[in-house]
Amino acid sequence: METDAARSLVLDAAEELFYGRGIQAVGMDAVRSASGVTLRRLYQLFPSKGALVEAYLLRRDARWRGSLAAYVDTVHAPPRERVLAVFDWLRAWFEEPGFRGCAFINSFGELGATSPEVALAARRHKEEFRRYVTGLVTEADASASTGAHVALLAEGAMVTAALTGSSAPAREAREAAALLLPQVPAQGSRL
């Protein structure tokens, strides 16, 4: 089996297991079984569980942020609406079967105190998300500090949705974010 194909199989299995059950609850043998690769091949690709966890988080970060950006890029509306589209995307994510909250918050909660790699991956993901949201907010003629506030609303929605099993926090956070953003004047109105 090609290295890239085997790596993808292992990462797919790890993502499903780590996200679904938690990192500490899943051993390398479970990843091996779910991926269909031999234990020897698994350890050739990822010499330790820590290396596998780090690769899982890096890939999840790229996929998650890429999916969000692709969604927002489809919104052909004023910049303010593109900011609010972040919350629409979050709502759809919260409604996916198997949603268990933010993988980075979850992994940090499990291992952040003992794994500098997990803590760094989680911090990096959150910083990139905040930077992305702040960029959208400044394009909507609001300040960078407003961007930080909007990102914090999104983070709170993620945690609350995971705890409640509801997508309502996305709508509630969207409504709060709309209050922070400058209003778009109605067509034909004079300022």
Phi, psi and omega in degrees: 000136178299148181300315181297320180294316179296318178300317179296318178300316181294315181293324176298313180295315180298317181298314180298316182287312182296316181290321184283324186246337187107149185293314184291336182279352186246124177266168180297328179294324177295320177295318178300312181299314183291329182273334181083008177265160178287157178298321178299315180295320179303313181286339172292320181283319183225099187298345179209163176297324177301318179294322178293317179298315179298316179295319177301312182293319179297317179292319180297320178301310182298317180293314184296308181293325177296318179295316178299310181298320179298320179296310182298324179296339178279350181275106179261080184211175177303155183307326178301318180290331177292323175298312183293336177297334176304318182286331175293318178296317178301316179302314179298320178295316180299333182271356179293143175299138178083007178300126180233023181092193182280123180300331182282320174295316180299313182292322178296319178298323180283315193231358186302327181283339185244348182236104179300329180293318178293316179300317180295317179299317179295314180297317180298315179300313182294322178293318178294320177297313179299318179297317180297310181297318179298322176298316177297318183293319179291329174295336178269018177065032173246168184280164176297327178292327173295323176300318177297321179294318180295318178298321179295323175299317179296317179298317178297323178296320180299313182293314182294320178298319179295319182288325185264342184070025183235150175269357181304325179302333177294316179295316181296317179292324177299315179299318179293319179297321180300328179289334182276339186269148177299142178284145176271125180298144178295150179303134176084353180280156180248138178268000000 
